[in-house]
Amino acid sequence: MREPTDNATEARLIQKVQEARTLLELQGVAHATAVTKGWHDGADPERDFQKWIALAHSELSEALDAHRKGRGLAAIGEELADVVIRVMDTAEAMGIDLEGAVRQKMWFNAMRSQRHGGLPY
C-alpha cells in the first residue's frame, strides 16, 4: 500500500495550482498530482491509454448522472472538472501539448461552415 503524501508535498501542489496561468501549466500540475497520489505507478502510456480514456468517459457519465438526479450545477461542474483533469493528466502522460491542440482545433472550428457535416446534431 502506498504511503499518504506529506503536507509539504500537498502544499507545493496547491501552490502550483494557484500559480498556474495557462492550460499547459495546469496540465503539468494535474499530472504531477496524479503521479504523487500513485495513479501512475507502473504506468505505460501505450498500454494504459485506453484505460485513461475510459476513466475520462466515466467522469462524463457521472456528470450526466448528477444532472439526471437534479444534484445542481455545482455537482455537475465538479464532474466536468474531473473530465478536464483526467484529460489533462492523460495529455501530459502522452507528451501532448493540450493547450496548443485546443487552440489549433478552435481555430480550425472557427473556419468551418455552419453545421458542417450535414448531421442534425
Residue, then its C-alpha position, 0 to 999 in steps of 0.5 A: m500500500r502506498e504511503p499518504t503524501d506529506n503536507a509539504t508535498e500537498a502544499r507545493l501542489i496547491q501552490k502550483v495550482q494557484e500559480a498556474r496561468t495557462l492550460l499547459e501549466l495546469q496540465g503539468v500540475a494535474h499530472a504531477t498530482a496524479v503521479t504523487k497520489g500513485w495513479h501512475d505507478g507502473a504506468d505505460p502510456e501505450r498500454d494504459f491509454q485506453k484505460w485513461i480514456a475510459l476513466a475520462h468517459s466515466e467522469l462524463s457519465e457521472a456528470l450526466d448522472a448528477h444532472r439526471k438526479g437534479r444534484g445542481l450545477a455545482a455537482i455537475g461542474e465538479e464532474l466536468a472538472d474531473v473530465v478536464i483533469r483526467v484529460m489533462d493528466t492523460a495529455e501530459a502522460m502522452g507528451i501532448d501539448l493540450e493547450g496548443a491542440v485546443r487552440q489549433k482545433m478552435w481555430f480550425n472550428a472557427m473556419r468551418s461552415q455552419r453545421h458542417g457535416g450535414l448531421p442534425y446534431 
